[in-house]
Amino acid sequence: PLAILEAFAHLYRRAGDEKRTTFFIDIGWLTTKAMIAHGKDLAFSKTIQVGGEHFDQQYAHELQIELVEARQRRRALAGRIVAAPRNIALQQPVVSGSHLGTELFNAPEPEMLPPGGEMLEALIDELQLCLGYHASICPDRPVEKLVFLGGEARQSAMCKRIASALRLPAQLGDPMARAARERTTRPPVGVDLRQPQPAWAVPLGLCRLPANL
């Protein structure tokens, strides 16, 4: 959690930014990390035992197919379902040093519900409990927005389903948005920095944290 917050700490340097409340949702392969931050300070954190593998298992059960095929289909489906446009901003330009990433909430509705079924609803229930607990201990600090991170955040339809259920505006976090690009060097292998990289929040944050943490 601290690494993720550090990856976006530059967004909370202005006077008054400490009053902003953001819900970071890092959806990984085995777990989902839920973090609520007051400015750049961590106020709440929980690890939820639901991730991409569970969605694949549920999808395989629903379609009566092998797990490997379910994983392949779900990845392919994510590429065909409406992806969030990179040039839509919530309040300010997307590709800048002062923005989180890409808006998802106002993108067109997907043509079908994302795969995941019961496991996705279980994740939504847990996230709603996180919001409820935070509201009970910090009633004067309502959450303003969601920021989706992690490798599974590329499943745009899933993120939109979560945002709709939580009734909050949402963005796809891109921690690499303000990273410098050297035109004279060869592009990195396997990473297209022209696209959002929500899975890189932890590695980038770890690079920025002090060595004596």
ABEGO torsion letter per residue (X at the ends): XAAAAAAAAAAAABBGAAABBBBBBBBBAABBBBBBBBEABBABBBBBBBBAAAAAAAAAAAAGBBAAAAAAAAAAAAAABBBBBAABBAABBABBAABAEBBAAABBBBABBBBGEAAAAAAAAAAAAAAAAAAAABAABBBABBBBBEAAAABAAAAAAAAAAAGBBBBBBBAAAABBBBAABBBBBGBBAABBBAAAAAAAAAAABBAAX
